[in-house]
Amino acid sequence: MDLPRDVFLQWVSWVMSPRYLFDDKNLKALENFGKYQGALRALVMSDDPWATRPAVELLCGGFTAIKPEIITVTPKDTGAAKIGHLGFFRPEHRDTLWRGAAEWIERG
């Protein structure tokens, strides 16, 4: 994927840090994580090699004013052979992952 140079360098610095973006002293937007008061549901795809459960828990841990809901989804849950890192956005998940997300948003 093509990324602007500075975006790529920022991402690399996050990936190389134990607490990902939370170690970035220059990222002013970090203060907003603790202020968020709404609902938050995070999906962990069990076959995602990058957004693993510990990685998602780390990101959700920044939302200190709420308790995020973290759900693990397996390919079997959707009737698919695989989901992977960006699989949620593939059209074949329209009636499973997309529908579930849309229903959750509508209830919110």
C-alpha positions as CSV (number, residue, x, y, z in Angstrom):
1,M,0.0,0.0,0.0
2,D,1.3,3.4,-0.9
3,L,1.5,5.8,2.1
4,P,3.0,9.3,2.3
5,R,6.5,9.2,3.7
6,D,5.7,10.9,6.9
7,V,2.7,8.7,7.6
8,F,4.8,5.6,7.0
9,L,7.5,6.9,9.4
10,Q,5.0,7.7,12.1
11,W,3.4,4.3,11.8
12,V,6.9,2.6,11.9
13,S,7.7,4.5,15.1
14,W,4.4,3.2,16.6
15,V,5.0,-0.4,15.6
16,M,8.5,-0.3,17.1
17,S,7.1,1.0,20.5
18,P,5.9,-1.3,23.2
19,R,2.7,0.7,23.7
20,Y,2.2,1.5,20.0
21,L,0.8,5.0,19.4
22,F,0.5,5.6,23.2
23,D,4.2,6.1,23.4
24,D,4.1,8.9,20.9
25,K,4.8,12.1,23.0
26,N,4.0,14.3,20.0
27,L,0.5,12.9,19.3
28,K,-1.8,15.5,20.8
29,A,-4.9,13.4,19.9
30,L,-4.1,10.9,22.6
31,E,-5.8,13.0,25.2
32,N,-9.1,12.3,23.4
33,F,-9.0,8.6,24.2
34,G,-9.6,9.2,27.9
35,K,-12.4,11.6,27.2
36,Y,-14.5,9.3,25.0
37,Q,-17.8,8.4,26.7
38,G,-19.7,6.5,24.1
39,A,-20.1,2.9,23.3
40,L,-17.2,1.0,21.8
41,R,-17.2,-2.5,20.3
42,A,-13.9,-3.9,18.8
43,L,-13.8,-7.0,16.7
44,V,-10.8,-9.2,16.8
45,M,-10.5,-11.5,13.8
46,S,-9.0,-14.7,15.1
47,D,-6.9,-15.2,12.0
48,D,-5.6,-11.6,11.8
49,P,-1.8,-11.8,12.2
50,W,-1.5,-8.0,13.1
51,A,-4.5,-6.9,15.0
52,T,-4.2,-9.7,17.6
53,R,-6.3,-9.8,20.8
54,P,-3.4,-8.3,22.8
55,A,-3.0,-5.5,20.2
56,V,-6.7,-4.7,20.2
57,E,-6.8,-4.8,24.0
58,L,-3.8,-2.4,24.1
59,L,-5.7,0.1,21.8
60,C,-8.9,-0.3,23.7
61,G,-7.0,0.3,26.9
62,G,-6.6,3.9,26.0
63,F,-10.3,4.5,26.4
64,T,-10.1,4.8,30.2
65,A,-13.6,6.4,30.8
66,I,-15.5,3.4,29.4
67,K,-15.2,-0.4,29.2
68,P,-14.9,-1.3,25.6
69,E,-16.5,-4.5,24.4
70,I,-14.0,-6.8,22.6
71,I,-15.4,-9.7,20.6
72,T,-13.3,-12.4,18.9
73,V,-14.7,-13.5,15.5
74,T,-13.5,-16.7,13.8
75,P,-13.9,-17.5,10.1
76,K,-16.2,-20.4,11.2
77,D,-18.5,-17.8,12.8
78,T,-19.1,-16.2,9.4
79,G,-19.1,-19.4,7.3
80,A,-15.9,-18.2,5.6
81,A,-12.6,-19.9,5.0
82,K,-10.7,-16.8,6.2
83,I,-11.2,-13.2,7.3
84,G,-7.7,-11.9,8.0
85,H,-6.6,-8.3,8.7
86,L,-8.8,-6.4,6.2
87,G,-11.3,-9.1,5.5
88,F,-14.1,-7.4,7.4
89,F,-14.4,-5.0,4.5
90,R,-14.8,-7.6,1.8
91,P,-18.2,-7.8,0.2
92,E,-18.6,-11.5,1.1
93,H,-19.1,-10.4,4.7
94,R,-22.0,-8.2,3.9
95,D,-24.6,-10.5,5.4
96,T,-22.5,-11.5,8.4
97,L,-19.9,-9.0,9.8
98,W,-21.4,-5.9,8.1
99,R,-24.9,-6.8,9.2
100,G,-23.9,-7.4,12.8
101,A,-22.0,-4.1,12.9
102,A,-24.9,-2.2,11.3
103,E,-27.3,-3.7,13.8
104,W,-25.1,-2.7,16.7
105,I,-24.8,0.8,15.4
106,E,-28.6,1.1,15.0
107,R,-29.2,0.0,18.6
108,G,-26.6,2.5,19.9
